[in-house]
């Protein structure tokens, strides 16, 4: 009887743990950019003043704890505390101060796992 009860509790715990793991939202990151400031008076092709540009950059392969900063547009968000920005394949529903993990592979697209 105790063994059966223990196995039932263990099974319920495993189901709960699995639900927490799979509940994390994951978002495909297609590129990472570095925000580069430009000298005063810089102009774009239409003659409008430009203060900065986003330059594609490479990250080292790894797993990074990140916090979401400012939103540039529906698919691009700053990594708070840096001059790096993530571009997502689709528009994620993220807010400033959301936290998560960015897994960046040696080759290809990364994944941002939003913490609950």
C-alpha contacts under 8 A as a table, 3 or more apart, distances in Angstrom:
res1	aa1	res2	aa2	distance
1	X	4	X	5.17
1	X	5	X	6.23
2	X	5	X	5.08
2	X	6	X	6.04
3	X	6	X	5.04
3	X	7	X	6.16
4	X	7	X	5.12
4	X	8	X	6.19
5	X	8	X	5.13
5	X	9	X	6.23
6	X	9	X	5.17
6	X	10	X	6.08
7	X	10	X	4.99
7	X	11	X	6.05
8	X	11	X	5.08
8	X	12	X	6.22
9	X	12	X	5.16
9	X	13	X	6.13
10	X	13	X	5.09
10	X	14	X	6.16
11	X	14	X	5.09
11	X	15	X	6.24
12	X	15	X	5.14
12	X	16	X	6.23
13	X	16	X	5.10
13	X	17	X	6.14
14	X	17	X	5.08
14	X	18	X	6.08
15	X	18	X	5.13
15	X	19	X	6.16
16	X	19	X	5.08
16	X	20	X	6.40
17	X	20	X	5.23
17	X	21	X	6.42
18	X	21	X	5.14
18	X	22	X	6.18
19	X	22	X	5.24
19	X	23	X	5.81
20	X	23	X	5.10
20	X	24	X	6.92
21	X	24	X	6.04
22	X	25	X	7.91
23	X	116	X	7.81
24	X	113	X	6.25
24	X	114	X	5.79
24	X	115	X	5.99
24	X	116	X	6.28
25	X	113	X	5.70
25	X	114	X	5.17
25	X	115	X	7.42
26	X	111	X	6.50
26	X	112	X	5.53
26	X	113	X	4.38
26	X	114	X	6.13
27	X	88	X	6.86
27	X	89	X	7.73
27	X	90	X	7.73
27	X	92	X	6.83
27	X	111	X	5.61
27	X	112	X	5.11
27	X	113	X	6.49
27	X	114	X	7.94
28	X	88	X	5.69
28	X	89	X	5.76
28	X	90	X	7.59
28	X	109	X	6.80
28	X	110	X	5.99
28	X	111	X	4.64
28	X	112	X	6.36
29	X	32	X	7.68
29	X	86	X	6.40
29	X	87	X	5.70
29	X	88	X	4.38
29	X	89	X	6.13
29	X	109	X	5.76
29	X	110	X	4.89
29	X	111	X	5.38
29	X	112	X	6.59
30	X	86	X	7.73
30	X	87	X	5.80
30	X	88	X	5.54
30	X	89	X	5.80
30	X	108	X	7.91
30	X	109	X	4.98
30	X	110	X	6.55
31	X	56	X	7.09
31	X	57	X	7.95
31	X	86	X	6.08
31	X	87	X	5.25
31	X	88	X	7.28
31	X	109	X	7.00
31	X	110	X	7.90
32	X	56	X	6.04
32	X	57	X	5.86
32	X	58	X	6.92
32	X	59	X	7.61
32	X	84	X	6.69
32	X	85	X	5.56
32	X	86	X	4.70
32	X	87	X	6.15
33	X	54	X	5.61
33	X	55	X	5.20
33	X	56	X	4.36
33	X	57	X	5.25
33	X	84	X	5.57
33	X	85	X	5.08
33	X	86	X	6.52
33	X	87	X	7.74
34	X	54	X	5.52
34	X	55	X	5.22
34	X	56	X	6.33
34	X	57	X	6.13
34	X	83	X	5.66
34	X	84	X	4.61
34	X	85	X	6.30
35	X	52	X	6.61
35	X	53	X	5.84
35	X	54	X	4.64
35	X	55	X	6.42
35	X	83	X	5.42
35	X	84	X	6.36
35	X	85	X	7.46
36	X	52	X	5.41
36	X	53	X	5.41
36	X	54	X	6.20
36	X	55	X	6.99
36	X	83	X	8.00
37	X	51	X	6.00
37	X	52	X	4.23
37	X	53	X	6.63
38	X	42	X	6.48
38	X	50	X	7.25
38	X	51	X	5.33
38	X	52	X	5.12
38	X	53	X	7.39
39	X	42	X	5.96
39	X	51	X	7.19
40	X	51	X	6.93
41	X	49	X	6.27
41	X	50	X	7.51
42	X	49	X	5.66
42	X	50	X	5.46
42	X	51	X	6.88
43	X	46	X	7.56
43	X	47	X	5.19
43	X	48	X	5.25
43	X	49	X	4.44
43	X	50	X	5.31
44	X	47	X	5.30
44	X	48	X	5.48
44	X	49	X	6.41
44	X	50	X	6.18
45	X	48	X	7.45
50	X	53	X	7.73
59	X	104	X	7.20
60	X	104	X	7.39
60	X	106	X	7.23
61	X	103	X	7.88
61	X	104	X	5.25
61	X	105	X	4.94
61	X	106	X	4.90
62	X	103	X	5.97
62	X	104	X	5.35
62	X	105	X	6.51
63	X	101	X	6.68
63	X	102	X	5.67
63	X	103	X	4.45
63	X	104	X	6.21
64	X	101	X	5.55
64	X	102	X	5.04
64	X	103	X	6.40
64	X	104	X	7.97
65	X	99	X	7.56
65	X	100	X	5.99
65	X	101	X	4.64
65	X	102	X	6.37
66	X	79	X	6.27
66	X	80	X	7.19
66	X	99	X	5.87
66	X	100	X	5.60
66	X	101	X	5.87
66	X	102	X	6.74
67	X	79	X	5.94
67	X	80	X	5.41
67	X	96	X	7.82
67	X	97	X	5.70
67	X	98	X	5.72
67	X	99	X	4.36
67	X	100	X	6.43
68	X	77	X	6.67
68	X	78	X	6.03
68	X	79	X	5.20
68	X	80	X	5.38
68	X	94	X	7.69
68	X	95	X	6.93
68	X	96	X	5.22
68	X	97	X	5.21
68	X	98	X	5.31
68	X	99	X	6.22
69	X	77	X	6.49
69	X	78	X	4.77
69	X	79	X	5.47
69	X	80	X	4.22
69	X	81	X	7.61
69	X	95	X	8.00
69	X	96	X	5.05
69	X	97	X	6.29
70	X	77	X	5.87
70	X	78	X	5.29
70	X	79	X	7.98
70	X	80	X	7.44
70	X	96	X	6.18
71	X	74	X	7.23
71	X	76	X	6.20
71	X	77	X	4.51
71	X	78	X	6.38
71	X	96	X	7.62
72	X	75	X	7.80
72	X	76	X	5.42
72	X	77	X	5.74
72	X	78	X	7.44
73	X	76	X	5.32
73	X	77	X	7.27
74	X	91	X	5.34
74	X	92	X	7.51
75	X	87	X	5.55
75	X	88	X	5.10
75	X	89	X	7.03
75	X	90	X	6.26
75	X	91	X	4.72
75	X	92	X	6.84
76	X	85	X	6.53
76	X	86	X	5.54
76	X	87	X	4.43
76	X	88	X	6.33
77	X	85	X	5.43
77	X	86	X	5.44
77	X	87	X	6.74
78	X	82	X	7.55
78	X	83	X	7.22
78	X	84	X	5.96
78	X	85	X	4.19
78	X	86	X	6.30
79	X	82	X	5.86
79	X	83	X	7.25
79	X	84	X	5.66
79	X	85	X	5.62
79	X	86	X	7.05
80	X	83	X	7.97
88	X	91	X	6.55
88	X	92	X	7.33
94	X	98	X	6.60
95	X	98	X	5.62
98	X	114	X	7.31
98	X	115	X	7.52
99	X	114	X	6.13
99	X	115	X	5.74
100	X	112	X	6.66
100	X	113	X	5.34
100	X	114	X	4.32
100	X	115	X	4.83
101	X	112	X	5.61
101	X	113	X	5.13
101	X	114	X	6.66
101	X	115	X	7.61
102	X	110	X	6.94
102	X	111	X	5.72
102	X	112	X	4.38
102	X	113	X	6.38
103	X	110	X	5.54
103	X	111	X	5.28
103	X	112	X	6.37
104	X	109	X	7.09
104	X	110	X	4.47
104	X	111	X	6.70
105	X	108	X	6.48
105	X	109	X	7.01
105	X	110	X	6.09
